[in-house]
Amino acid sequence: MSNINYSEKIPNNVDLATDRTLQRALEQWQPHYLQWWNDMGPHDFAGNEAYLRTAIGVDAQGWASYGHVKMPDYRWGIFLADKTPDRTIGFGDFMGQPVWQQVPGEFRSQFRRMIVTQGDTEPASVEQQHLLGHTCPSLYDLRNLFQVNVEEGRHLWAMVYLLHAYFGRDGREEAEELLTRHSGDVDKPRILGTFNEPVSDWLSFFCFTYFTDRDGKFQLKSLAESSFDPLARTCRFMLTEEAHHMFVGDTGIARVIKRTLEVMKELGTDDPAAIRRSGAVDLPLLQKYLNFWFSSSLDLFGSEISSNAATTFANGIKGRPDEANFEDHVCKEATFDLDTPTGRESVAMRNAMNEIARVGYVKDCEIGLKRWNMQIKRAGHGTELTLPSTRFRRNIGTWANVPADPQGGILSREDYDRRIGDWLPNEADRAHVKSLMQRVVEPGKMAGWIAAPDRGINNMPADYEYVKLN
């Protein structure tokens, strides 16, 4: 297990001190990062101590310590998973050859684009969420928000290290650009559309961490297969941290449902209007939020048929999530059947790599739906939450701009435009959710629209003072 050196100005386990040029370059970038954090992060809570975990090693067991820390003092750094001895390339045209410790020149631009795109998502989510602390439903949730924020900041550091260490001047310039684009900025938005969507309420935050961070999991799993070993090792460790982000979304939505079911029982009705009057989130409203964030996150995988995906697979840049689970790792002759607006189409497997990842993502998302629906069923209700069809509200790929309903049925454009407010949060829905966002910060207390968690963080009680606000 590689321990992390916290005696350095930039904590790391890559022996940064032996490369003085790289160390100086990253130390010059560090103040720009801190300025970005102070400008675009949860800066209104800069003076408050939060109960955060900090990585102390990169082994899966016992890798983190917990304690109260002010977020600007959080020790962001560069942490790579330990090397796998004699690791070889596991897919594509270079299958079986030793993995690369440097970027091959002919693949330099492809790798840089991939790393920049991944890196751009990390600060984007911090920017999207930077005001949520003011409407937190509990100290427990406030702490979880801050944990997600600081770890997204560290994931930015992970990508910036790779840009500085392996891409020279181009990499340094790209690292600077990562701090100049901002979520929702009209002139310099973030690269991917979902990361420009506002996350202005906690229901959106829970959906974002369930659906959009789950996309992040699948992207990191794909990059963890990379033939460029430093990238693979970086992403393997990032996955360790990413798991908590999805936990926040999964349990957050479950707690919303639990509270809604309690209100339904108290009132003796499932009438959405009555539930809203009682200050809870009715299940049809939750379904609309699920529809919005799931459909938005689907586009992050890219087009169903993609020559770029074929190239990155062939060249060993990006594999499939959990590549070892597949039988054919070269896929030169294999085909994949796709559902398109004109019918089923058989395409080269390599060109369908984005869709293969998306199919796995949908199956992973369904796991949470099954748990939530079991909650509802046990409470004696027949309502079922669902994932909308992958045809619904797509802006990228073969289904882009096709007027499909959440069940996948094709409608006229007029009918689609007339009914879209039935499927996605409308102005009244968002106004109701906004009205629920009342700050609760007494230890152990919860806002009226969400149930308490089953347990606290790191075996601490649920009523622990996770954030010291005084």
Secondary structure by P-SEA (a helix, b strand, c coil): cccccccccccccccccccaaaaaaaaaaaaaaaaaaaccccccccccccbbbbbccccccccbbbbbbcccccccccccccccccccccccccccccccccccccaaaaaaaaaaaaaaaaaaaaaaccccccccccaaaaaaaaaaaaaaaaaaaaaaaaaaacccaaaaaaaaaaaacccccccccccccccccccccaaaaaaaaacaaaaaaaaaaaaaaccaaaaaaaaaaaaaaaaaaaaaaaaaaaaaaaaaaaaaaaaccccaaaaaaaccccaaaaaaaaaaaaaaaaacccccccaaaaaaaaaccccccccccccccccccbbbbbbccccccccccccaaaaaaaaaaaaaaaaaaaaaaaaaaaacccbbbbbcccccccccccccccccccccccccaaaaaaccccccccaaaaaaaaaacccccccccccccccccccccccccccccccccc
